[in-house]
Amino acid sequence: MLFDQCELERSHAVIFYGHHLRYEVLKPIRRPLGQVWIFAADESPVHYNFDGDEWSDDNWR
């Protein structure tokens, strides 16, 4: 596993930590044909608010 963005286009798969992922970060990234993108998170995205920094439901705090 690497954390170097220089290797992004040559990687077979890319794991994103989705909790803090913003569209502005993904927009300029070119995804090569056949590259697998994996969304990783501690909780399902439905439990976070729109900004991604707080729980959307008080029961999940």
A tleap script that builds the chain and sets N, CA, C and O, in Angstrom:
source leaprc.protein.ff14SB
mol = sequence {
  NMET LEU PHE ASP GLN CYS GLU LEU GLU ARG
  SER HIE ALA VAL ILE PHE TYR GLY HIE HIE
  LEU ARG TYR GLU VAL LEU LYS PRO ILE ARG
  ARG PRO LEU GLY GLN VAL TRP ILE PHE ALA
  ALA ASP GLU SER PRO VAL HIE TYR ASN PHE
  ASP GLY ASP GLU TRP SER ASP ASP ASN TRP
  CARG
}
set mol.1.N position { 0.850 -1.166 0.000 }
set mol.1.CA position { 0.000 0.000 0.000 }
set mol.1.C position { 0.900 1.233 0.000 }
set mol.1.O position { 1.870 1.318 0.752 }
set mol.2.N position { 0.554 2.175 -0.855 }
set mol.2.CA position { 1.310 3.421 -0.964 }
set mol.2.C position { 0.406 4.599 -0.655 }
set mol.2.O position { -0.814 4.520 -0.803 }
set mol.3.N position { 1.015 5.683 -0.228 }
set mol.3.CA position { 0.262 6.904 0.048 }
set mol.3.C position { 0.745 8.047 -0.833 }
set mol.3.O position { 0.526 9.216 -0.514 }
set mol.4.N position { 1.395 7.716 -1.930 }
set mol.4.CA position { 1.996 8.691 -2.823 }
set mol.4.C position { 1.074 8.933 -4.013 }
set mol.4.O position { 0.786 8.005 -4.769 }
set mol.5.N position { 0.608 10.169 -4.189 }
set mol.5.CA position { -0.298 10.474 -5.289 }
set mol.5.C position { 0.368 10.318 -6.646 }
set mol.5.O position { -0.324 10.183 -7.655 }
set mol.6.N position { 1.687 10.333 -6.695 }
set mol.6.CA position { 2.399 10.150 -7.958 }
set mol.6.C position { 2.136 8.760 -8.539 }
set mol.6.O position { 2.242 8.571 -9.750 }
set mol.7.N position { 1.800 7.803 -7.706 }
set mol.7.CA position { 1.542 6.427 -8.140 }
set mol.7.C position { 0.076 6.195 -8.508 }
set mol.7.O position { -0.295 5.095 -8.917 }
set mol.8.N position { -0.744 7.213 -8.367 }
set mol.8.CA position { -2.188 7.066 -8.533 }
set mol.8.C position { -2.577 6.484 -9.891 }
set mol.8.O position { -3.361 5.537 -9.951 }
set mol.9.N position { -2.047 7.029 -10.967 }
set mol.9.CA position { -2.450 6.573 -12.304 }
set mol.9.C position { -1.901 5.192 -12.657 }
set mol.9.O position { -2.428 4.533 -13.553 }
set mol.10.N position { -0.850 4.743 -11.965 }
set mol.10.CA position { -0.267 3.427 -12.256 }
set mol.10.C position { -0.812 2.322 -11.359 }
set mol.10.O position { -0.495 1.151 -11.566 }
set mol.11.N position { -1.614 2.671 -10.383 }
set mol.11.CA position { -2.135 1.689 -9.427 }
set mol.11.C position { -3.303 0.904 -10.017 }
set mol.11.O position { -4.089 1.436 -10.800 }
set mol.12.N position { -3.407 -0.358 -9.637 }
set mol.12.CA position { -4.525 -1.198 -10.072 }
set mol.12.C position { -5.799 -0.856 -9.309 }
set mol.12.O position { -6.903 -0.965 -9.842 }
set mol.13.N position { -5.632 -0.438 -8.048 }
set mol.13.CA position { -6.777 -0.083 -7.209 }
set mol.13.C position { -6.390 1.093 -6.319 }
set mol.13.O position { -5.228 1.247 -5.943 }
set mol.14.N position { -7.378 1.916 -5.991 }
set mol.14.CA position { -7.168 3.084 -5.137 }
set mol.14.C position { -8.222 3.042 -4.037 }
set mol.14.O position { -9.410 2.876 -4.313 }
set mol.15.N position { -7.784 3.193 -2.788 }
set mol.15.CA position { -8.696 3.209 -1.649 }
set mol.15.C position { -8.822 4.647 -1.163 }
set mol.15.O position { -7.825 5.294 -0.843 }
set mol.16.N position { -10.061 5.142 -1.109 }
set mol.16.CA position { -10.333 6.486 -0.614 }
set mol.16.C position { -11.014 6.374 0.732 }
set mol.16.O position { -11.938 5.581 0.906 }
set mol.17.N position { -10.554 7.173 1.690 }
set mol.17.CA position { -11.267 7.270 2.956 }
set mol.17.C position { -12.377 8.287 2.733 }
set mol.17.O position { -12.128 9.492 2.716 }
set mol.18.N position { -13.578 7.811 2.565 }
set mol.18.CA position { -14.680 8.627 2.100 }
set mol.18.C position { -15.222 9.658 3.060 }
set mol.18.O position { -15.914 10.579 2.624 }
set mol.19.N position { -14.943 9.551 4.345 }
set mol.19.CA position { -15.527 10.453 5.337 }
set mol.19.C position { -15.204 11.912 5.043 }
set mol.19.O position { -16.068 12.774 5.202 }
set mol.20.N position { -13.987 12.204 4.621 }
set mol.20.CA position { -13.585 13.591 4.363 }
set mol.20.C position { -13.340 13.869 2.888 }
set mol.20.O position { -12.748 14.890 2.538 }
set mol.21.N position { -13.782 12.988 2.039 }
set mol.21.CA position { -13.547 13.142 0.607 }
set mol.21.C position { -14.461 14.216 0.032 }
set mol.21.O position { -15.669 14.204 0.265 }
set mol.22.N position { -13.885 15.129 -0.709 }
set mol.22.CA position { -14.636 16.215 -1.327 }
set mol.22.C position { -14.582 16.083 -2.851 }
set mol.22.O position { -13.626 15.543 -3.408 }
set mol.23.N position { -15.606 16.579 -3.499 }
set mol.23.CA position { -15.672 16.543 -4.959 }
set mol.23.C position { -14.491 17.290 -5.581 }
set mol.23.O position { -13.965 16.871 -6.612 }
set mol.24.N position { -14.072 18.394 -4.958 }
set mol.24.CA position { -12.966 19.192 -5.485 }
set mol.24.C position { -11.669 18.383 -5.548 }
set mol.24.O position { -10.803 18.657 -6.379 }
set mol.25.N position { -11.541 17.403 -4.683 }
set mol.25.CA position { -10.351 16.546 -4.668 }
set mol.25.C position { -10.426 15.524 -5.799 }
set mol.25.O position { -9.430 15.267 -6.474 }
set mol.26.N position { -11.592 14.949 -6.003 }
set mol.26.CA position { -11.754 13.905 -7.018 }
set mol.26.C position { -11.821 14.439 -8.445 }
set mol.26.O position { -11.381 13.766 -9.376 }
set mol.27.N position { -12.358 15.621 -8.625 }
set mol.27.CA position { -12.603 16.143 -9.968 }
set mol.27.C position { -11.362 16.130 -10.866 }
set mol.27.O position { -11.467 15.690 -12.010 }
set mol.28.N position { -10.189 16.590 -10.404 }
set mol.28.CA position { -9.029 16.617 -11.303 }
set mol.28.C position { -8.329 15.265 -11.487 }
set mol.28.O position { -7.409 15.162 -12.298 }
set mol.29.N position { -8.739 14.241 -10.761 }
set mol.29.CA position { -8.067 12.944 -10.838 }
set mol.29.C position { -8.569 12.170 -12.052 }
set mol.29.O position { -9.773 12.020 -12.255 }
set mol.30.N position { -7.633 11.687 -12.849 }
set mol.30.CA position { -7.986 10.856 -14.002 }
set mol.30.C position { -7.929 9.393 -13.589 }
set mol.30.O position { -6.930 8.927 -13.041 }
set mol.31.N position { -8.991 8.693 -13.854 }
set mol.31.CA position { -9.076 7.273 -13.500 }
set mol.31.C position { -8.812 6.441 -14.752 }
set mol.31.O position { -9.613 6.456 -15.687 }
set mol.32.N position { -7.704 5.723 -14.775 }
set mol.32.CA position { -7.402 4.884 -15.937 }
set mol.32.C position { -8.446 3.780 -16.120 }
set mol.32.O position { -9.034 3.302 -15.150 }
set mol.33.N position { -8.664 3.391 -17.356 }
set mol.33.CA position { -9.602 2.324 -17.667 }
set mol.33.C position { -9.204 1.047 -16.930 }
set mol.33.O position { -8.058 0.606 -17.018 }
set mol.34.N position { -10.143 0.462 -16.212 }
set mol.34.CA position { -9.892 -0.772 -15.486 }
set mol.34.C position { -9.419 -0.584 -14.051 }
set mol.34.O position { -9.347 -1.556 -13.299 }
set mol.35.N position { -9.094 0.646 -13.652 }
set mol.35.CA position { -8.651 0.885 -12.275 }
set mol.35.C position { -9.861 0.805 -11.339 }
set mol.35.O position { -10.922 1.355 -11.637 }
set mol.36.N position { -9.695 0.128 -10.222 }
set mol.36.CA position { -10.768 -0.046 -9.241 }
set mol.36.C position { -10.645 1.031 -8.172 }
set mol.36.O position { -9.565 1.241 -7.619 }
set mol.37.N position { -11.745 1.712 -7.880 }
set mol.37.CA position { -11.784 2.687 -6.790 }
set mol.37.C position { -12.609 2.083 -5.664 }
set mol.37.O position { -13.707 1.573 -5.887 }
set mol.38.N position { -12.070 2.146 -4.458 }
set mol.38.CA position { -12.711 1.553 -3.287 }
set mol.38.C position { -13.014 2.660 -2.286 }
set mol.38.O position { -12.113 3.382 -1.860 }
set mol.39.N position { -14.276 2.791 -1.915 }
set mol.39.CA position { -14.715 3.779 -0.936 }
set mol.39.C position { -14.656 3.127 0.441 }
set mol.39.O position { -15.368 2.157 0.703 }
set mol.40.N position { -13.817 3.653 1.311 }
set mol.40.CA position { -13.682 3.111 2.666 }
set mol.40.C position { -14.225 4.123 3.670 }
set mol.40.O position { -14.019 5.327 3.520 }
set mol.41.N position { -14.913 3.632 4.684 }
set mol.41.CA position { -15.462 4.509 5.716 }
set mol.41.C position { -15.701 3.706 6.983 }
set mol.41.O position { -15.835 2.483 6.951 }
set mol.42.N position { -15.751 4.421 8.101 }
set mol.42.CA position { -16.044 3.780 9.380 }
set mol.42.C position { -17.528 3.465 9.513 }
set mol.42.O position { -17.914 2.481 10.145 }
set mol.43.N position { -18.350 4.309 8.912 }
set mol.43.CA position { -19.802 4.144 8.941 }
set mol.43.C position { -20.346 4.366 7.539 }
set mol.43.O position { -19.658 4.919 6.681 }
set mol.44.N position { -21.560 3.945 7.309 }
set mol.44.CA position { -22.214 4.195 6.035 }
set mol.44.C position { -22.363 5.704 5.821 }
set mol.44.O position { -22.617 6.428 6.783 }
set mol.45.N position { -22.213 6.196 4.591 }
set mol.45.CA position { -22.343 7.633 4.325 }
set mol.45.C position { -23.688 8.219 4.743 }
set mol.45.O position { -23.768 9.421 4.996 }
set mol.46.N position { -24.733 7.427 4.824 }
set mol.46.CA position { -26.038 7.965 5.223 }
set mol.46.C position { -26.041 8.455 6.666 }
set mol.46.O position { -26.946 9.189 7.061 }
set mol.47.N position { -25.053 8.066 7.456 }
set mol.47.CA position { -25.009 8.482 8.853 }
set mol.47.C position { -24.255 9.789 9.064 }
set mol.47.O position { -24.207 10.292 10.186 }
set mol.48.N position { -23.665 10.349 8.010 }
set mol.48.CA position { -22.954 11.622 8.102 }
set mol.48.C position { -23.799 12.725 7.481 }
set mol.48.O position { -24.623 12.466 6.603 }
set mol.49.N position { -23.592 13.965 7.943 }
set mol.49.CA position { -24.317 15.072 7.330 }
set mol.49.C position { -23.654 15.454 6.011 }
set mol.49.O position { -22.681 14.826 5.596 }
set mol.50.N position { -24.174 16.472 5.361 }
set mol.50.CA position { -23.688 16.861 4.031 }
set mol.50.C position { -22.204 17.219 4.036 }
set mol.50.O position { -21.491 16.894 3.087 }
set mol.51.N position { -21.729 17.883 5.089 }
set mol.51.CA position { -20.322 18.284 5.174 }
set mol.51.C position { -19.410 17.117 5.517 }
set mol.51.O position { -18.198 17.208 5.324 }
set mol.52.N position { -19.963 16.034 6.017 }
set mol.52.CA position { -19.172 14.854 6.317 }
set mol.52.C position { -18.406 14.913 7.617 }
set mol.52.O position { -17.623 14.010 7.913 }
set mol.53.N position { -18.619 15.977 8.413 }
set mol.53.CA position { -17.832 16.091 9.634 }
set mol.53.C position { -18.643 15.854 10.904 }
set mol.53.O position { -18.092 15.906 12.003 }
set mol.54.N position { -19.914 15.600 10.774 }
set mol.54.CA position { -20.754 15.340 11.941 }
set mol.54.C position { -21.721 14.206 11.619 }
set mol.54.O position { -21.984 13.897 10.456 }
set mol.55.N position { -22.233 13.608 12.662 }
set mol.55.CA position { -23.252 12.576 12.470 }
set mol.55.C position { -24.558 13.243 12.101 }
set mol.55.O position { -24.895 14.292 12.651 }
set mol.56.N position { -25.299 12.653 11.179 }
set mol.56.CA position { -26.578 13.229 10.764 }
set mol.56.C position { -27.709 12.849 11.710 }
set mol.56.O position { -28.759 13.492 11.707 }
set mol.57.N position { -27.511 11.825 12.509 }
set mol.57.CA position { -28.539 11.330 13.416 }
set mol.57.C position { -27.956 11.291 14.823 }
set mol.57.O position { -26.904 10.691 15.043 }
set mol.58.N position { -28.632 11.924 15.773 }
set mol.58.CA position { -28.129 11.963 17.149 }
set mol.58.C position { -27.921 10.580 17.742 }
set mol.58.O position { -27.084 10.417 18.629 }
set mol.59.N position { -28.653 9.589 17.281 }
set mol.59.CA position { -28.499 8.232 17.801 }
set mol.59.C position { -27.160 7.610 17.425 }
set mol.59.O position { -26.753 6.619 18.032 }
set mol.60.N position { -26.471 8.170 16.441 }
set mol.60.CA position { -25.193 7.621 15.989 }
set mol.60.C position { -23.998 8.342 16.596 }
set mol.60.O position { -22.859 8.015 16.261 }
set mol.61.N position { -24.219 9.302 17.468 }
set mol.61.CA position { -23.096 10.047 18.076 }
set mol.61.C position { -22.406 9.211 19.105 }
set mol.61.O position { -21.442 9.663 19.723 }
savepdb mol mol.pdb
quit
